[in-house]
């Protein structure tokens, strides 16, 4: 039913719960891409990727599932 409401425009203006995860994945892809482009291997990007995934994805999932 919620998919029908979304398709009809009943949920305008509210971002989806997974937008934070999508942004975290894009940031991780950027860091890994920069590292691989310069070094042809993954060296320093492990730490920023781990931090972004831990905080970005973790807090997004806590907000989604931790309060229900």
C-alpha positions in Angstrom: 0.0 0.0 0.0 2.8 2.4 0.7 4.2 1.9 -2.8 0.9 3.0 -4.2 0.8 6.0 -1.9 4.4 6.9 -3.0 3.5 6.5 -6.7 0.4 8.7 -6.2 2.6 11.5 -4.7 1.4 11.1 -1.1 4.9 11.1 0.4 6.4 14.2 -1.2 9.1 16.1 0.5 10.4 13.3 2.7 13.6 11.5 1.8 13.7 7.8 1.8 15.4 6.0 4.7 18.1 4.6 2.5 19.3 7.9 1.0 22.0 8.1 3.7 23.3 4.7 2.8 23.4 5.7 -0.9 25.4 8.8 -0.1 27.8 6.8 2.1 28.4 4.3 -0.7 29.1 7.1 -3.2 31.6 8.7 -0.8 33.3 5.3 -0.3 33.4 4.8 -4.1 35.1 8.2 -4.4 37.8 7.4 -1.8 38.5 4.0 -3.3 38.5 5.4 -6.8 41.0 8.1 -5.9 43.3 5.6 -4.1 43.2 3.1 -7.0 43.8 5.8 -9.6 46.9 7.1 -7.9 48.4 3.9 -6.5 46.8 1.2 -8.6 45.9 -0.5 -5.3 43.9 0.2 -2.2 46.3 1.6 0.4 45.1 4.6 2.5 41.4 4.6 1.6 40.6 1.7 4.0 40.3 4.1 7.0 38.0 6.7 5.5 35.8 4.0 3.9 35.6 2.2 7.2 34.7 5.4 9.0 32.0 6.4 6.4 30.5 3.0 6.4 30.5 2.7 10.2 29.0 6.1 10.9 26.9 6.8 7.8 25.4 3.4 7.3 25.2 2.6 11.0 23.4 5.7 12.0 21.0 5.4 9.1 20.1 1.9 10.0 19.7 2.9 13.7 17.4 5.7 12.7 15.4 3.3 10.6 15.2 0.2 12.6 16.2 1.2 16.1 13.2 3.3 16.9 10.4 1.1 15.6 
